[in-house]
Amino acid sequence: MNQLDSLRQFTAVVADTGDFRQLAQFQPQDATTNPSLILKAVQKPEYAPLLAQTVAAHRGRPLDEVADRLLVRFGCEILALIPGRVSTEVDARLSFDENATYTRAERLIELYQAEGVPVERVLIKIAATWEGIRAAERLQRRGINCNLTLLFAFCQAVACGQAKVRLISPFVGRIYDWHKARAGSAWDEAAHAGANDPGVQSVTRIFNHYKRFGIATEVMGASFRNTGQIAALAGCDLLTISPDLLAQLAESRAPLPRALDAEAARQLDLPAASFGADEEAAFRFALNEDAMATEKLAEGIRAFVADAKKLDALLQQ
């Protein structure tokens, strides 16, 4: 049995790509997209007609609407190839505007419904800022499921759980990147591999907290740099993995045992934590105390905004 098949025994495998032509070979349960992945896909010749068709069909409409229609078009193509859900991201420029995030999420769902896609097959992806979490809380009450992304800090995960968000995407690779860059020449790769990887440790802590306290929010590890990080999180609810790393897992026959165990986590003696809707100051302070999370959240939003602007420029051309 290859490592990808081994992983499927414990964890739902999700493909992290906008390139839907790659999906069939890996048979993922779900798929995730983001502005950077969609931008990468639309610049490939095989997707040029899809971009042109979307622009032609909605010429004269506001640019933000055309961009959303393009995201939904990709989402529909992906949903035709997978049994589960697709994550589609709200424009990162709205990351600090609760009401605008809520309204844009509603529009994305309406566009999907107009294409005959049921609401339960879509996850609205939102940055895990305070405003994003509050928008997601409102959307969840309406039956619109959300995937909170750019999640680096424990306080973000706790707040998402209390907001009854459907799914979170804690980032592994970007946490690893930060610690490696911070250490510089003193970084010891072997000493920070597997369960000792700082990104793996972050997701493990969140997973254990959720299971210990009966929080129903799904945990989906994201942003991997190598298959070792993936193996160290086998047993997580879901893992979203790039096509390159899916291919490496499919080619490897090395053992891949369960690493995270929900039943074992329920027995742990862990302290309770709270960052509810009336605890904004405590949330902001906890996030501010975490230099890595503060920096990576801001950097992630900036990067997604930059790619959203590039996508706008392509649509205008």
WOQUI-V796125 format. One record per residue. N is the residue number from 1. RES is the residue in one small letter. BURIAL is 1 if it has 16 or more other C-alpha atoms within 10 Angstrom, else 0. Layout:
N;RES;BURIAL
N;RES;BURIAL
This chain:
1;m;0
2;n;0
3;q;1
4;l;1
5;d;1
6;s;1
7;l;1
8;r;1
9;q;0
10;f;1
11;t;1
12;a;1
13;v;1
14;v;1
15;a;1
16;d;1
17;t;1
18;g;1
19;d;1
20;f;1
21;r;0
22;q;0
23;l;1
24;a;0
25;q;0
26;f;1
27;q;0
28;p;1
29;q;1
30;d;1
31;a;1
32;t;1
33;t;1
34;n;1
35;p;1
36;s;1
37;l;1
38;i;1
39;l;1
40;k;0
41;a;1
42;v;1
43;q;0
44;k;0
45;p;0
46;e;0
47;y;0
48;a;0
49;p;0
50;l;0
51;l;1
52;a;0
53;q;0
54;t;1
55;v;1
56;a;0
57;a;0
58;h;0
59;r;0
60;g;0
61;r;0
62;p;0
63;l;1
64;d;0
65;e;0
66;v;1
67;a;1
68;d;1
69;r;1
70;l;1
71;l;1
72;v;1
73;r;1
74;f;1
75;g;1
76;c;1
77;e;0
78;i;1
79;l;1
80;a;0
81;l;1
82;i;1
83;p;0
84;g;1
85;r;1
86;v;1
87;s;1
88;t;1
89;e;1
90;v;1
91;d;1
92;a;1
93;r;1
94;l;1
95;s;1
96;f;0
97;d;1
98;e;1
99;n;0
100;a;1
101;t;1
102;y;1
103;t;0
104;r;1
105;a;1
106;e;1
107;r;1
108;l;1
109;i;1
110;e;0
111;l;1
112;y;1
113;q;0
114;a;0
115;e;0
116;g;0
117;v;1
118;p;0
119;v;1
120;e;0
121;r;1
122;v;1
123;l;1
124;i;1
125;k;1
126;i;1
127;a;1
128;a;1
129;t;1
130;w;1
131;e;1
132;g;1
133;i;1
134;r;1
135;a;1
136;a;1
137;e;1
138;r;1
139;l;1
140;q;1
141;r;0
142;r;0
143;g;0
144;i;1
145;n;1
146;c;1
147;n;1
148;l;1
149;t;1
150;l;1
151;l;1
152;f;1
153;a;1
154;f;1
155;c;1
156;q;1
157;a;1
158;v;1
159;a;1
160;c;1
161;g;1
162;q;1
163;a;1
164;k;1
165;v;1
166;r;1
167;l;1
168;i;1
169;s;1
170;p;1
171;f;1
172;v;1
173;g;1
174;r;1
175;i;1
176;y;1
177;d;0
178;w;1
179;h;1
180;k;1
181;a;0
182;r;0
183;a;0
184;g;0
185;s;0
186;a;0
187;w;0
188;d;0
189;e;0
190;a;0
191;a;0
192;h;1
193;a;1
194;g;1
195;a;1
196;n;0
197;d;1
198;p;1
199;g;1
200;v;1
201;q;1
202;s;1
203;v;1
204;t;1
205;r;0
206;i;1
207;f;1
208;n;1
209;h;1
210;y;1
211;k;1
212;r;1
213;f;1
214;g;0
215;i;1
216;a;0
217;t;1
218;e;1
219;v;1
220;m;1
221;g;1
222;a;1
223;s;1
224;f;1
225;r;1
226;n;1
227;t;1
228;g;1
229;q;1
230;i;1
231;a;1
232;a;1
233;l;1
234;a;1
235;g;1
236;c;1
237;d;1
238;l;1
239;l;1
240;t;1
241;i;1
242;s;1
243;p;1
244;d;0
245;l;1
246;l;1
247;a;0
248;q;0
249;l;1
250;a;0
251;e;0
252;s;0
253;r;0
254;a;0
255;p;0
256;l;1
257;p;1
258;r;1
259;a;1
260;l;1
261;d;1
262;a;1
263;e;0
264;a;0
265;a;1
266;r;1
267;q;0
268;l;0
269;d;0
270;l;0
271;p;0
272;a;0
273;a;0
274;s;0
275;f;1
276;g;1
277;a;0
278;d;0
279;e;0
280;e;0
281;a;0
282;a;0
283;f;1
284;r;1
285;f;0
286;a;1
287;l;1
288;n;0
289;e;0
290;d;0
291;a;0
292;m;1
293;a;1
294;t;1
295;e;0
296;k;1
297;l;1
298;a;0
299;e;0
300;g;1
301;i;1
302;r;0
303;a;0
304;f;1
305;v;1
306;a;1
307;d;1
308;a;1
309;k;1
310;k;0
311;l;1
312;d;1
313;a;0
314;l;1
315;l;1
316;q;0
317;q;0
